[in-house]
Amino acid sequence: TIDRGHIIYVWFDALTNYITALDYLDDGPLYQQFWKNNDEIVHLVGKDIIRFHTIIWPIILMAADIKLPTTVFGHGWLLSGGGKMSKSVGNVVDPLVLIEKYGADSLRYFLLREMPGGSDYYYSEDALVNRINMDLANDYGNLLSRTISMIDKYFAGSIPVVKYGFDTDLVKLSEEVVCSYKEHMDKFELSLGLQSIFKLVGRGNKMIEESAPWTLYKEGQMDRLAVVLYQLVEIIRMATIMLSPVLVETGAKVMAQLGMDSEYFYYEKLTFGAIDKSFKVNKGAPLFPRIEIKDVEAEDKPKKEEKKD
């Protein structure tokens, strides 16, 4: 104990894991990269342990003459059944079960999109399914599927490359979205950062309805059609780059379906009009198949009945 009112339990040993896991004692490359030579050291912690990370931990580091973290961000709690998830209360939702049903990317996106900054959030599976359907299936995944289908049909599967004729409002929107995304992510406003991406995705879906590529093809307006499809691919590419920290496994699938080199999905390429050569698309399975609520209820019903018996 520090004194009668401050018991630290195992925190002294636990906190040192941050640097010992990085080979601090041997001054290893991980320690040099992520701590010693890093100008911005960020700790993400639960809000209930902020005191240990902002008082006791800095004291330990100062005593050892080690650089202090620059930022400590305390996130909220995921609530269920009337309060904080707890094994003793019995309201814990097994994430492995949800990953098996919906995939790790979908679950990660839902949690980061729904939880507002440092606030708490009440979990429900209905909200999870609705978010997957609305953002990932209907908007993002559907945009990719429709775009690839049109490139297949109208340009023999080759992404048209254009250098001029872009919609100025779209280019401006892409710049605004990237700026908003960066600002929110730097402030750990992850939910708002993800929201900003879907302004661009939504514009892509709206563009399809407004430009009517099928009509442009019938009327022989191939130059304009090429611009529209190029712009749709750019929207998908830029959205994928920004979503990649959350949709960790999805980016590779998008690259495969667009047939594009990975270099076009680097963060440094987060500008509109970066595609400078054609690629052959490869239509694949839907990224996020739409989930029917009745299917979820059907899966859960036997479990509930079994528990009742």
Salt bridges, closest charged atoms under 4 A:
ASP27 OD2 - LYS36 NZ 3.22
ASP48 OD2 - LYS84 NZ 3.12
ASP105 OD1 - ARG108 NH1 2.81
GLU114 OE2 - ARG131 NE 2.64
ASP120 OD1 - LYS47 NZ 2.92
GLU125 OE2 - LYS101 NZ 2.63
ASP135 OD2 - ARG113 NE 3.84
ASP135 OD2 - ARG131 NH1 3.07
ASP167 OD1 - ARG224 NH1 3.15
ASP169 OD2 - ARG203 NH2 3.54
GLU189 OE1 - HIS184 ND1 2.66
GLU209 OE2 - ARG146 NH2 2.89
GLU210 OE1 - ARG203 NH1 3.38
GLU210 OE2 - LYS206 NZ 3.80
GLU234 OE1 - ARG237 NE 2.53
ASP261 OD2 - LYS277 NZ 3.55
GLU299 OE1 - LYS101 NZ 3.97
ASP300 OD1 - LYS101 NZ 3.47
